[in-house]
Amino acid sequence: MKNVNQIKIDENPLLKKMIDDMENTGFNAKRIAVACKIYEKMVNDKECKIFFSLAGAMVPAGMQNIIIDMVEAGYIDVLVTTGANLTHDIAEALGFHHFQGNLAIDDKTDKDLHDEHMNRIYDVFMPNNVYEGMEDFIKTLKFDLNMSVKDFLAYLGNQLPNSPKSLLKACAKHNVPIFCPAFTDCGLAMQISFAFPKVNLNHFQDLQDMINLAWDAKTAGVCIIGGGVPKNYIFQAMQFSPNSSQYAIQITMDRPETGGLSGAELREAISWGKINEKAEYTTVVIDATIALPIILSYLKTVMK
């Protein structure tokens, strides 16, 4: 099987021209262009603190380097993500790989994969021995069992090897805090609990730190990739802060009619005081694995 390529995105003047042209079209073509322009404004606004929400499992799909590049370029000031992204990030950092799978999967094939100790994430495969390598690494750690999750993730990033690249490592190096409010909902946390049965990482300290970051931001900008817990974690901090978001971008495939947060329109957040009524905002209904490379390439081109 071929490895999933953690793609590297470069500047692209032709893409910038396409985005400029798409800004004068309609539907989601216009919205992705508007999203690029809003992100550009956030980066150029020196008083803007950019809160970035990353749901799902983007690392297995090859988005790891995109987020790392955004951190290293200063396009993300605060990262809120799922435990899945952190688990898969460590897997890649320890030298393991995700593999390109097959879209034509049926029940019998999934059974075969299980028998072969191979896990499937849509059309991406991950071998079970990833967890064995992760377990060996975690057993070498020495940390305060009662520290905050945010501080633990920074510590974890500093313990990882310099190569291959790692999102945890990049955030630790550039002092970008990582919040993972549902940290126990992932393989990494399970491995930590197995190795350190008395661990009790402090989620409430994280909550206070997150509110303080939102409270102290002179201007707040939000980019939401997906939805779920990471989205709400940022927005609830905005709700109880004096300054609501002045910029907001949402990339989602979910719909608002079910009342779920992941598909909730950004304008709904105005009623909660999470987004300013005069804010610049847009929701783009698009797969994040398509939107992220476009946004980063645009930013690299205009910010060079």
Secondary structure, DSSP 4 states (H G I P E B T S, - for coil): -PBPP-------HHHHHHHHHHTTS-HHHHHHHHHHHHHHHHHH-TTEEEEEEE-S--TTTT-HHHHHHHHHTT--SEEEE-HHHHHHHHHHHTT---EE--S---HHHHHHHHHTTEEEETTEEEETHHHHHHHHHHTT----TTSBHHHHHHHHHHHS-SSS--HHHHHHHTT--EE-TTTTSSHHHHHHHHH-TT---BHHHHHHHHHHHHHH-SEEEEEEES-HHHHHHHHHHHHTSSS-EEEEEEEES--STT--GGG--HHHHHHHTSEEEEEEEEEEES-HHHHHHHHHHHHHHH--
